[in-house]
Amino acid sequence: MYFQRSEDLRKRKLGLNNKSLKEGQLRHTKTGEPFVFNYREDLHRWNQKRYEALGEIITKYVYELLEKDCNLKKISIPVDATESEPKSFIFMSEDALTNPQKLMVLIHGSGVVRAGQWARRLIINEDLDSGTQIPFIKRAMEEGYGVIVLNPNENYIEVEKPTIHVQSSSDSSDEPAEKRERKDKVPKETKKRRDFYEKYRNPQREKETMQLYIRENGSPEEHAVYVWDHFIAQSAAENVFFVAHSYGGLAFVELMIQREADVKSKVTAVALTDSVHNVWHQEAGKTIREWMRENCCNWVSSSEPLDTSVESMLPDCPRVSAGTDRHELTSWKSFPSIFKFFTEASEAKTSSLKPALTRRSHRIKHEEL
């Protein structure tokens, strides 16, 4: 796979024209080498800016994959937004609101990641499968789920602060005429190089921006509640399932606190991956904690084999090993177990039995998976 041609000019300006996503990995098109952060050893700030610019390109690329490869629709929010106000968006499958059986909702963690991503670092240094939600989406659609992909970090837009221009005459400069003449004689290439170094060494030279927050979506917690009220709660699905990574788990618990009865009536099971929620700090009541014990499972970072029971200090849901001690990899490593957990939960609901995985205290054999 390759980045879209519309980004080619921008990539050349950033020194990224020799990079492509091939077979799900970011590689140098000529040498096959992986991404190198220290592209210019003497300019850490430039390297960081380049990395951030690459991240923006990858975000757009993942959005394109969600629409073209996964056939998801981009839905603008707030649903009643005026043309001039800040907006965000989520992604939904065609049958997300009409599928009568199953709906899967995906929530990523905090930071720079956007809809469809678990971890930017994994996308750049590993591959698309481990770093994005695409394998979850495709597997879910193959198994008959409708899908909704949240975008909880898209909380505001940045606009440039208006500047006040002070008009001054060119003749009023205090700079000596000889110095102005010397500056005018500086070769164009030398001036260009000097300006380049100044820009990336001196952050004060950058333009000031201000943040305009998106109505009712100004935080991940607000976003989760908004999408629940306007989409998930309106869906026809008898069984709703959540996959929530890291801060996404905290956002889900906050959703439960604010919409407890509604969540309990629609949600069948929740798979958390290294969730950072805390039922004490978030003041989740006893009834919420009891429901989580029966219907949630948290795959946490651990050196133990996948699905090994892990002790918890919190009285909420069972914790099992994700089979990796890397936080960002927990969603990908627990991928097969999550789908098995959802299948068991769905069957248990149908037969009025408890989900098997939430009651296991022993290690699940890998042969079962």
C-alpha positions as CSV (number, residue, x, y, z in Angstrom):
1,M,0.0,0.0,0.0
2,Y,1.1,3.5,-0.7
3,F,0.2,7.0,0.5
4,Q,-2.2,8.8,-1.8
5,R,-0.7,11.0,-4.5
6,S,-2.4,14.1,-3.1
7,E,0.2,13.9,-0.3
8,D,3.2,13.6,-2.5
9,L,4.1,17.3,-2.7
10,R,3.7,17.7,1.1
11,K,5.9,14.7,1.7
12,R,8.7,16.0,-0.6
13,K,8.7,19.2,1.5
14,L,9.0,17.2,4.6
15,G,11.6,14.8,3.4
16,L,9.1,12.0,3.4
17,N,9.0,11.2,-0.3
18,N,11.1,8.1,0.2
19,K,8.6,6.5,2.6
20,S,5.6,4.2,1.8
21,L,3.3,1.8,3.6
22,K,4.0,-1.5,2.0
23,E,2.4,-4.7,3.2
24,G,1.1,-2.8,6.2
25,Q,4.6,-1.5,7.1
26,L,6.3,1.8,6.7
27,R,9.4,1.3,4.7
28,H,12.0,3.2,2.6
29,T,11.0,2.6,-1.0
30,K,14.6,2.1,-2.2
31,T,16.4,0.5,0.8
32,G,13.5,-1.2,2.6
33,E,14.7,0.4,5.9
34,P,12.1,1.3,8.6
35,F,11.4,4.8,9.6
36,V,14.3,6.7,11.2
37,F,13.4,9.5,13.7
38,N,16.9,11.2,13.7
39,Y,16.7,12.1,10.0
40,R,18.8,15.2,10.8
41,E,21.1,14.5,13.8
42,D,21.7,18.2,14.5
43,L,18.0,19.2,14.5
44,H,15.9,17.4,17.1
45,R,13.1,20.0,16.8
46,W,13.0,19.5,13.0
47,N,12.9,15.7,13.5
48,Q,10.0,16.0,15.9
49,K,8.1,18.3,13.4
50,R,8.8,15.8,10.7
51,Y,7.5,12.9,12.9
52,E,4.3,14.9,13.7
53,A,3.8,15.7,10.0
54,L,4.1,12.0,9.2
55,G,1.6,11.3,11.9
56,E,-0.9,13.6,10.2
57,I,-0.4,11.9,6.9
58,I,-1.0,8.5,8.5
59,T,-4.1,9.8,10.2
60,K,-5.5,10.8,6.8
61,Y,-4.4,7.5,5.3
62,V,-6.2,5.5,8.0
63,Y,-9.3,7.6,7.4
64,E,-9.2,6.7,3.8
65,L,-8.8,3.0,4.6
66,L,-11.8,3.2,6.9
67,E,-13.9,4.5,4.1
68,K,-12.5,2.6,1.1
69,D,-11.3,-0.7,2.6
70,C,-13.8,-1.1,5.5
71,N,-16.7,0.6,3.7
72,L,-17.5,2.9,6.7
73,K,-19.3,6.2,6.4
74,K,-17.9,9.4,7.9
75,I,-20.6,11.0,10.0
76,S,-20.3,14.7,11.0
77,I,-21.0,15.7,14.6
78,P,-22.7,17.5,16.3
79,V,-25.6,16.3,14.2
80,D,-27.2,19.7,14.2
81,A,-24.1,21.7,13.7
82,T,-24.3,25.0,11.8
83,E,-22.0,25.5,8.8
84,S,-19.7,27.9,10.7
85,E,-19.2,26.1,14.0
86,P,-16.4,23.6,14.7
87,K,-17.2,20.0,13.9
88,S,-15.8,16.5,14.5
89,F,-16.8,13.1,13.0
90,I,-17.1,9.4,13.7
91,F,-17.3,6.4,11.3
92,M,-20.1,3.9,11.0
93,S,-20.9,0.9,9.0
94,E,-24.0,1.0,6.7
95,D,-26.0,-1.2,9.1
96,A,-24.7,0.3,12.4
97,L,-28.1,1.6,13.4
98,T,-30.3,-1.0,11.6
99,N,-28.5,-4.3,12.4
100,P,-31.0,-6.1,14.7
101,Q,-28.4,-8.5,16.2
102,K,-25.0,-7.1,17.0
103,L,-23.2,-3.7,17.2
104,M,-19.5,-3.2,18.0
105,V,-18.2,0.1,19.3
106,L,-14.5,0.9,19.3
107,I,-12.9,3.6,21.5
108,H,-9.1,4.3,21.4
109,G,-7.0,5.9,24.1
110,S,-5.8,9.5,24.7
111,G,-3.1,11.4,22.9
112,V,-2.5,12.0,19.2
113,V,-4.4,8.9,17.9
114,R,-7.6,9.5,16.0
115,A,-10.5,7.3,14.8
116,G,-9.3,3.9,13.6
117,Q,-6.0,3.9,15.4
118,W,-4.8,2.2,18.6
119,A,-1.2,3.6,18.6
120,R,0.6,5.8,16.1
121,R,4.0,4.4,17.3
122,L,2.9,0.9,16.2
123,I,1.7,2.1,12.8
124,I,5.1,3.8,12.1
125,N,7.4,1.2,13.7
126,E,5.4,-2.0,13.4
127,D,2.5,-2.3,11.0
128,L,-1.1,-1.4,10.3
129,D,-2.6,-4.5,11.8
130,S,-1.2,-4.0,15.3
131,G,-1.5,-0.2,15.3
132,T,-5.0,0.3,13.8
133,Q,-8.6,-0.9,14.5
134,I,-8.9,-2.2,11.0
135,P,-8.5,-5.9,11.8
136,F,-11.2,-5.5,14.5
137,I,-13.6,-3.8,12.0
138,K,-13.1,-6.4,9.3
139,R,-13.5,-9.3,11.6
140,A,-16.6,-7.8,13.2
141,M,-18.2,-7.2,9.8
142,E,-17.4,-10.8,8.7
143,E,-19.2,-12.0,11.9
144,G,-22.2,-9.9,11.2
145,Y,-21.7,-6.9,13.6
146,G,-22.6,-3.4,12.8
147,V,-19.7,-1.1,13.7
148,I,-19.2,2.4,15.1
149,V,-15.7,3.9,15.5
150,L,-15.5,6.8,18.0
151,N,-13.1,9.7,17.6
152,P,-12.7,11.0,21.2
153,N,-9.5,13.0,20.8
154,E,-11.0,15.2,18.0
155,N,-12.3,17.8,20.6
156,Y,-11.4,21.1,19.0
157,I,-10.1,22.9,16.0
158,E,-7.1,25.2,16.0
159,V,-7.2,28.6,14.4
160,E,-4.6,31.2,14.1
161,K,-4.9,34.1,16.6
162,P,-5.7,37.4,14.9
163,T,-2.7,39.6,14.8
164,I,-2.6,43.4,15.1
165,H,-0.5,44.9,12.4
166,V,1.4,48.1,13.2
167,Q,2.0,50.2,10.1
168,S,5.4,51.8,9.8
169,S,7.3,53.6,7.2
170,S,10.4,52.0,5.7
171,D,12.2,55.3,6.2
172,S,11.6,55.3,9.9
173,S,13.9,52.3,10.6
174,D,16.7,53.0,13.1
175,E,18.8,50.4,11.3
176,P,21.9,52.0,9.7
177,A,21.8,52.1,5.9
178,E,25.2,50.2,5.7
179,K,23.7,47.2,7.7
180,R,20.6,47.1,5.5
181,E,22.8,47.0,2.4
182,R,24.9,44.2,3.8
183,K,21.7,42.2,4.6
184,D,20.4,42.8,1.1
185,K,23.5,41.3,-0.4
186,V,23.2,38.0,1.5
187,P,22.8,35.2,-1.1
188,K,19.3,33.8,-1.3
189,E,20.4,30.2,-0.4
190,T,22.2,31.4,2.7
191,K,19.2,33.4,3.8
192,K,16.9,30.4,3.1
193,R,19.1,28.1,5.2
194,R,19.4,30.6,8.0
195,D,15.6,31.0,8.2
196,F,15.1,27.3,8.1
197,Y,17.4,26.8,11.2
198,E,15.8,29.7,13.0
199,K,12.3,28.3,12.5
200,Y,13.1,24.9,14.0
201,R,15.4,26.1,16.8
202,N,13.2,28.9,18.0
203,P,9.6,27.9,18.8
204,Q,8.7,31.5,19.7
205,R,8.9,32.3,16.0
206,E,5.8,30.1,15.3
207,K,2.4,31.6,14.8
208,E,0.1,31.6,17.8
209,T,-3.1,29.6,17.7
210,M,-6.2,29.3,19.7
211,Q,-8.5,26.3,20.3
212,L,-12.2,26.3,19.5
213,Y,-13.9,23.4,21.2
214,I,-16.6,21.2,19.5
215,R,-20.0,21.5,21.1
216,E,-20.9,18.6,23.4
217,N,-17.7,16.9,22.3
218,G,-15.1,18.9,24.1
219,S,-13.5,15.8,25.9
220,P,-13.4,12.1,25.4
221,E,-16.0,11.6,28.1
222,E,-18.4,14.1,26.5
223,H,-17.8,12.5,23.1
224,A,-18.7,9.0,24.4
225,V,-21.9,10.3,26.0
226,Y,-22.8,12.3,22.9
227,V,-22.3,9.3,20.5
228,W,-24.3,7.1,22.9
229,D,-27.3,9.5,23.0
230,H,-27.4,10.2,19.3
231,F,-26.3,6.9,17.7
232,I,-25.8,3.9,19.9
233,A,-29.0,4.3,22.0
234,Q,-30.9,4.7,18.8
235,S,-29.5,1.5,17.2
236,A,-31.7,-1.6,16.7
237,A,-29.0,-4.1,17.9
238,E,-30.1,-6.5,20.6
239,N,-26.4,-6.9,21.7
240,V,-24.0,-4.0,21.9
241,F,-20.3,-4.7,22.5
242,F,-17.5,-2.2,23.4
243,V,-13.8,-2.5,22.8
244,A,-12.1,0.3,24.8
245,H,-8.3,0.8,25.1
246,S,-6.5,2.7,27.8
247,Y,-8.3,6.1,28.4
248,G,-11.2,4.7,26.3
249,G,-12.0,2.5,29.3
250,L,-12.2,5.5,31.5
251,A,-14.6,7.1,29.0
252,F,-16.8,4.0,29.0
253,V,-17.0,3.9,32.8
254,E,-18.0,7.6,32.8
255,L,-20.6,6.8,30.2
256,M,-22.0,4.1,32.6
257,I,-22.1,6.5,35.5
258,Q,-24.1,9.0,33.4
259,R,-26.3,6.5,31.5
260,E,-26.3,3.5,33.8
261,A,-29.8,2.1,33.1
262,D,-29.5,2.6,29.4
263,V,-26.1,1.0,29.2
264,K,-27.2,-2.0,31.2
265,S,-30.2,-2.5,28.9
266,K,-28.3,-2.5,25.7
267,V,-24.7,-3.5,26.3
268,T,-23.9,-7.3,26.4
269,A,-20.2,-7.2,27.1
270,V,-17.2,-4.9,27.3
271,A,-13.6,-5.7,26.4
272,L,-11.1,-3.3,28.0
273,T,-7.5,-3.3,27.0
274,D,-5.1,-2.0,29.6
275,S,-7.9,0.4,30.7
276,V,-6.9,3.3,33.0
277,H,-10.3,3.6,34.6
278,N,-10.6,3.8,38.4
279,V,-14.0,3.0,39.9
280,W,-13.0,4.8,43.2
281,H,-11.8,8.0,41.6
282,Q,-14.7,8.1,39.2
283,E,-17.1,7.3,42.0
284,A,-18.8,4.4,40.2
285,G,-21.5,3.0,42.5
286,K,-22.0,-0.5,43.8
287,T,-24.5,-1.5,41.1
288,I,-22.0,-0.4,38.3
289,R,-19.2,-2.3,39.9
290,E,-21.3,-5.4,40.1
291,W,-22.4,-5.1,36.5
292,M,-18.8,-4.7,35.4
293,R,-17.8,-7.9,37.3
294,E,-20.3,-9.8,35.3
295,N,-20.0,-8.2,31.9
296,C,-16.5,-6.7,31.5
297,C,-13.0,-8.1,31.1
298,N,-9.8,-6.1,31.2
299,W,-6.8,-7.5,29.1
300,V,-3.9,-5.8,30.9
301,S,-0.2,-5.5,30.0
302,S,1.6,-8.5,31.6
303,S,4.4,-10.9,31.0
304,E,2.1,-13.8,31.7
305,P,0.7,-15.8,28.8
306,L,-2.5,-14.6,27.1
307,D,-5.7,-14.9,29.3
308,T,-3.8,-15.8,32.5
309,S,-5.8,-14.4,35.4
310,V,-4.1,-11.2,36.9
311,E,-4.9,-9.9,40.4
312,S,-6.6,-6.6,40.8
313,M,-6.8,-4.0,43.6
314,L,-10.1,-2.7,42.2
315,P,-13.5,-4.3,42.8
316,D,-14.8,-4.0,39.3
317,C,-14.0,-6.5,36.5
318,P,-11.8,-9.5,36.0
319,R,-8.3,-8.8,34.7
320,V,-6.4,-11.2,32.5
321,S,-3.1,-10.9,30.7
322,A,-3.0,-9.5,27.2
323,G,0.1,-11.7,26.5
324,T,2.4,-8.6,26.3
325,D,3.9,-6.2,28.7
326,R,3.7,-3.3,26.1
327,H,0.7,-1.1,26.8
328,E,0.1,-0.1,23.2
329,L,0.1,-3.7,22.0
330,T,-2.6,-5.0,24.4
331,S,-5.5,-4.5,22.0
332,W,-3.8,-6.4,19.1
333,K,-2.4,-9.2,21.3
334,S,-5.8,-9.9,22.9
335,F,-7.7,-9.7,19.5
336,P,-8.7,-13.4,19.3
337,S,-9.7,-13.6,23.0
338,I,-11.9,-10.6,22.7
339,F,-14.0,-12.0,19.9
340,K,-14.3,-15.3,21.8
341,F,-15.4,-13.4,24.8
342,F,-18.1,-11.6,22.9
343,T,-19.3,-14.9,21.3
344,E,-19.5,-16.5,24.8
345,A,-21.3,-13.4,26.2
346,S,-23.8,-13.4,23.4
347,E,-24.5,-17.1,23.8
348,A,-24.7,-16.8,27.6
349,K,-27.3,-14.0,27.2
350,T,-29.4,-16.2,24.9
351,S,-29.3,-19.1,27.3
352,S,-29.4,-17.0,30.5
353,L,-26.0,-18.2,31.6
354,K,-23.0,-16.1,32.7
355,P,-20.1,-15.5,30.2
356,A,-17.5,-18.2,30.8
357,L,-14.4,-16.1,30.5
358,T,-15.4,-13.7,33.3
359,R,-15.6,-16.7,35.7
360,R,-12.3,-18.3,34.8
361,S,-9.6,-18.0,37.4
362,H,-7.2,-20.4,35.7
363,R,-5.1,-20.1,32.6
364,I,-6.9,-20.7,29.3
365,K,-4.9,-23.1,27.2
366,H,-3.6,-21.6,23.9
367,E,-5.0,-24.6,22.0
368,E,-8.5,-23.3,22.8
369,L,-7.8,-20.1,21.0
